[in-house]
Amino acid sequence: MQHAGRVIEQTSTRRVYTNSWMTVREDGIRRADGSEGIYGVVDKPTYALVVPRDDAGRLHLVEQFRYPVGERRWEFPAGTAPDRAEADPAELAVRELVEETGLVAGSMTPLGTLDVAPGMSSQRGHVYLATGLTQGTPRREHQEQDMRAAWFTPAEFERMTGDGQLTDAQTLAAYTLLRLHDARRAASR
């Protein structure tokens, strides 16, 4: 595949808003045809998402209230380092798994990388499969106090997706990476 190169040039930037989780900036841009415009960008640090799978093939999900959509959502454990810091994704994965679920993985396998919303955000995530799991006590952050966790079979996961009960884009994309990983392993046997 051939890359066309950068077709938009940044001509200016200004920070519009910042908090502990993100920065919003507005960039002046020049397109390939010379016309100018603006682009709003949400900058968030790299995150890790973990797909915990037990020996029976069940998947461990967490559920919490997501304020922007005003509803509770099931999703795989995921998170970033505090205060917009960048951190090693593999270390983040271990930390987020223990923090949100109490699970400790005997093995973490990288499954792939996800761009959250490349049309508006610079955030990128790294997806890991966690296996060889041992249950411990979750160490949830204060804002995660309403979080619940449960195990689901792949059939239950897919039913919840089809019923609209599971709509988190990163979780659905991570499940696709898991299925591709499993198909590659099956084909190599």
Summary of the structure (lengths in Angstrom):
residues: 189
radius of gyration: 18.7
end to end distance: 29.3
largest distance: 57.4
contacts: 528
relative contact order: 0.18
helix: 26%
strand: 41%
